[in-house]
Amino acid sequence: MSGDKFEIPKEMRTMAEASFTQARQAFEKFMASAQDTAASIEGRGTTVREGAKDISTKAITYAEKNVAASLDYAHQLLHAKDLGEVMRLHSEYVQAQMKALAEQASEMGQIMSRAAMDAAKPKP
């Protein structure tokens, strides 16, 4: 048996797969509920400023993408064949998340700046 070879016992893998499936389903239900709530608020004609709506929409989109990436990563780890693959998957995940977070922070900053400028404009 080589030093970097490992195997997840079948029962543990089955249990992890079930937990993974439950986590993904719970997340999908949460996102559907959040989107329904956002649509409901918009539908009632509340006085939510357009900038705030953009910010909340982006925040939900980012959360959805980040959780989906984490769930995909966890799923890939369940099927890793050896320690080398685990390390490669981890490195790829961390790099992708750092890039995504930097892009998200930049985009959110731009949206917030636009919202602040729009709020500061004199009303006609």
N, C-alpha and C positions, 0 to 999 in steps of 0.2 A: 504494500500500500504506500503510495507516494505521500510526501509531507503536505502538499497543498491540495490534495483531493479530499473532498468532503461530500457527504450526502445527507440530505434532510430526510429523516424517516418518513415513510409513506403516510402514516397516520398524522404526523405533524404537518406535512405538506397539505393534506386534505383539509385539516383544521384551518390552516393559514389561508388556503384558497377560499374556504367558506367565510372566514372573517373578512377577507379582502372583498369578496362579492357583497357582503352586508355593508361594508364601509362605502363602497361605490354606490350602492342603492340608496343609502342614507344621504349621501352627498347629493345625488341626483334629486331626491325628494326635497332637500333643503333648498337647492338652487331653483327648483320649480316654484316652491313657496315664495322665495325671495322675489322672483320675477313677477309672480302674481300680485304680491304686495306692492311692488313698484308700479305695476300697471294700474292697480286699484287707486293708488294715490294720485297718479296722473289723471285717471278717469274722473275723479271727483273734482277736478279743477282747482286743486289747492294752489296756494300762492308760492309754490316752490320755484325759486329762480332757476332759469335755464342752466346757469353755471353749476348750481348744486345738483341738478338732475344729471348733468354730464359727469360730475365727480362721482356720484353714487353709482351710476351705470358703469363707469370705468372700474371702480373699486370691486363691484360684483364680478365683472368680466375677469379682472386680475385674480381674484380669489378663486374663481372657477378654474382658470388655467393653471394656477399654482397647485391647487389640490389635485387636479387631474394629472399633472406631471408627477406629483408625489405618489399617487396611486399607481401610475404606470411604472414608476421606479420600483415600488414595493413588489409589484407583480413580476417585473423582470428579475428581481433578486430571488424570488421564489423558485425561479427556473434556472438560476446560475449553476453551472456545472462544476466550477472549482473556484478557489480563492482568487485566482488571477482575473476571472470574469467578474467576480464581485467587486474587485478593486477598479477594474475598467468601468463598470456600470456606475460605481460611486463617483469616480472622477468625471465622467460625462455628465452625470446628473448635477453635480455641484457646479461645474462650468456653465451648463445650460441655465441653471437657476440664477447664478450670479449675473449672467448676461440679461436674462429676462427681468430680474429685479432692477437692474440699472436702467433698462429701457422703460420699465413701468414708472420708475421714480421720475425720469425725465419727462415722460408724457403727462404724468399727473401734475408735475410742476407747471407745465405749459397750460394745462386746463385750469389750474388754480389761478395762475396769473391772468389769464383771459377773463375768468369770472370776477376777479378783483377789479380789473380795469372796467369791465362792463358795469359792475355795481357802483363804481366811482363816477361814471358818466352822468352829467346832469340830465334830469328828466325833461323832455320837451314840453 
